[in-house]
Amino acid sequence: MPGFFRRSNSRSYDLLSSFSFYVPGIGGTLILLVMLLIGACLGNLATALLMFLTDVQTAQDYGMLLSYPAMFLPPIWYASYQSRRNQFFDPGYALDSNHFGRLKGWGAALMAAVVTLAGSMITDPVVSALPPMPEWLEASFEQMLQNSPLWVTVVSTVIFAPIFEEWLCRGMVLRGLMQKVHPAWAMIISSVFFAFIHLNPWQAIPAFVLGMLFAYVYYMTGSLKLTMLMHAVNNGASVLMSQTQVAKELGTDASLLEILDKWQYIGLMAASLFIIVVFIDIVRKNIPLESERGNCDVINPDET
């Protein structure tokens, strides 16, 4: 494809470049999932160790600071190892590129933040139709969002989650699949992957919808930092809402339908859908695709 291979601005000292030459397909995606499950076991061990060294309450309050990063250590190690094996022979694809077209970086960031909130809201009718959360799951959300120290919640959900989950779901899985299968299928599969790792339908449904939105943005811009921003905005809004009096009275799983009247709710859903459609149209018209495989910059082996 003309113009497909072109030099990237990535450098070897860039932390993300150590993963550029691992381009997982379906099989590689499954291996990364297995590595993540192994990491979850490591995370549970880290929490258990903290509980043993301190007490149950301390482990509940601060365990996420240990267990969450630990969960991603096996997939990070595996992806880095595979990338080092491939870097002298195969072309790589940058995890973070800067294709913002006429929108520029700040314009893309502002619109991405707004459309993320719209995407989060549009899932409310489906999630509210689900059965009530089991008590143990609701209690775990309340522990994380309302009972733990606020700074721990912010670090875990607004910093750790966007960095680690975007690295895995968009930077590794989606970026790799875009080179192996049709980009539309790559977006769907990576979004299913993103939904699956949340392990419950109350999070999985919004994760799939937002995953598709993040995937489209990554396909068009190649920017991992932009999807990290979107992820942080979504999680930050959730944390902010959890601190309101309404959330404390109705619970962290309260639907917007319980807060707004019927016509306010319908208007909000319509506005959210309109924002998403307009955003996709603006991005499509203002950011040219360098390749049908997306806008991840190509790195040739000789650039290392």
Secondary structure, 3 states (H helix, E strand, C coil): CCCCCCCCCCCCCCHHHHHCCCCCCHHHHHHHHHHHHHHHHHHHHHHHHHHHHCCHHHHHHHCHHHHHHHHHHHHHHHHHHHHHHHCCCCCEECCCCCCCHHHHHHHHHHHHHHHHHHHHHHCHHHHHCCCCCCHHHHHHHHHHHHHCCHHHHHHHHHHHHHHHHHHHHHHHHHHHHHCCCCHHHHHHHHHHHHHHCCCCHHHHHHHHHHHHHHHHHHHHHCCHHHHHHHHHHHHHHHHHHHCCHHHHHHCCCCCHHHCCCHHHHHHHHHHHHHHHHHHHHHHHHHCCCCCCCCCCCEECHHHC
